[in-house]
Amino acid sequence: MTTLKIEGTVTEISSERWAAFEAFEKGNAKEWPREDDDFFYIDHDGSVEESIWRNHGIDIDIQSIGNIYRTESEALAQVEKLKAKARIDKYIRDNGLEFVPDWMNLDQAKWLVYYSYAKGGFETGLYDITRVISPFELESRNDARQVIDNCTDDLKTLFGI
């Protein structure tokens, strides 16, 4: 038996029915996008545009950089993340916190900001010899705390919190 909760209602489904449902879903899954599929993308000015997939060069170019979304709301959420990142970058620049890490210098500290679900908030992390994907690196823990303290709302948007 498999238990599902749909809109607050708990339902049990036999293993056979669940397997049939999964097979149905897998059979209906298709590569996306296909000819005539609607999609959304972010235009040069940050507006969200709708288009129809025609497999033209421009469609392929948009897809190749990951600028293709199934729904308008997905694209709009990405626009908000891009704006939040730009505001954080501006804050860092305007407050003299810009830092270009030398990843070959093992003695140089590199600080970043991450979200801790265990602590329920943003924290700072020290990296010196391990390179991680981070939206930005900072020179000190104090710089990282300053960004957290002054850019919390934008960090929440950027991290999807």
N, C-alpha and C positions, 0 to 999 in steps of 0.2 A: 504494500500500500504506500502511496505517496500522499502527503498532506499538503494542500495548497490553501493559501489565505488570499481570497479575492474580495476586495472592497469590504474587508472586515468579516467576511463569511469564511469559515473554515470548512473545507471540503476534502473528503478522502477519495482518491482515485486508485483503482486497481493497477497493479504493475503492468498488466497487459494493455490497459487503456493508455497509461502514461507512455509506454513504449510506442504505441500506435500514434499518439499525439506527437512525440519527438520525431518519428519517421515522417509524419505529414509535414511538420515544420521544416525538417531538413530538405524534403523534396520540394517545398515551396520557396526555400531560400534561393536567392539568385544573386549573381554577381551584380554589383551596383557601382556606378550607374550603367544602365543600358539605353539604347536608342529610345528617345521620347520620354525618358524619366525626367521629372522635375528635379531641380536642385537649386541650392542657394549658394552664393559666394559673397565675399567682402570686396567691394570695389575700392579703387584707389583713395577715395575720400572717406572711407569708413562706413559708407552706406551698404546695406544688404540688398543684393539684387537677386531676382529669381530668373532662372533660365531653363531651357529644355536641352537635355543632352543630345548632341548630334554627332559626337565623336570627331568634332572638328579640332583643328590645332589649338584654338583658344580654349576649348573644353579640356583638352589634354594638358595644356599648360597650367590651367587653374588647378586641376587635379594633382599635377606633379608636385606642387608646393603645399598640398594639403588644404587648399582653400576651397573646399567643397563640402557642403552640409546638406543633410536630408531635409532639415526643417529650418524655417526662418528663426525659430527660437534658439537653435544651436548656433547659428551664425551670429545672432545678436549677442549671445553670451560670450562668444569669442571676441567680438568687437569690444565688449566691456573689459575683458581680460587684457586686450592690447592697450586700451586706454589706461587701465590701472598700471600696467608695466611702464608706460610712457611717463605717467605722473611720478612713479617711484624713481625712475631714472632721472627725471628733472629734479626731484628732491635731493637725490644723491649729488648730482652735478652742482646745484645751487648752494649746497652746504659743504662743498669742498671734500666730499667723501669718495670721490672717484678713486679707483684703485685697479691697477692692472697687475694681477698676480704673476709671479715668475714660478711656474710649476716645476722648473728644474732646480729651484732653490729650496732644498728640503728644510732649511732653517727659517724660511719665511712663513709666518702664520697667514692663513687665509680664512676669513670668517664668513659664514653664510647664515641665512635665516631659514628656518624650517618650521613646520607646524607639528606640534606634538599632540596627538589624540589622547595620549595618556595624561598629559598635564592640561589639556584643553586650551592651549594657547601657542603663540609663537615663541620659539626659543632660538638661541644662537648655537652654532656649531663651529668647531675649530678643525680645519683641514690643512695639513701641510704637505703630505706626500700622496694623498689620494684625491684624484680629481673626480668630482661629482657633478651631475647636471644641476645647475643652480641658476636662477634668473640674474644673479649678481653675486660678486664676492666683495668683501670689505676688509680693510686693513686691521681693524681691531674689534674686540667685543663691544666696546663702547659705541663704535660706529654702527654696528649691527643693532644694538639696543636702541640707538637713536632712530634708526629706520623703523624698527618695530613700533616705537612709541609715537612716531609722527605719521606713519603710513599704514596703520592697522587696517582701516577699511579697504584700502587698495590691495593690501596683502591678502585679505580675505577673498577679495574678488579674484586676484591672480591665482591663488591656491584652490579656489573653488570651495571655500569653507562657508 
